[in-house]
């Protein structure tokens, strides 16, 4: 998931990778806390990806 921060590119140029990633995580966390529609879609998609992985694994292991 590509996170973008509120900081302009010129400000981000002087920051390290870890700092930029942390800013993105903080921004996403704040959005989840305030925007319930976004949070619902985010976690529904996360659950769907998890279910798809489990299904694919099960199909792969049961082929005999």
Protein Blocks (a to p, Z undefined) as FASTA:
>chain_A
ZZddfbdfklmmmpcfklmmmmmmmmmmmmmmmmmmlmmmmmmmmmmmmmmmmmmmmmmm
mpZZ
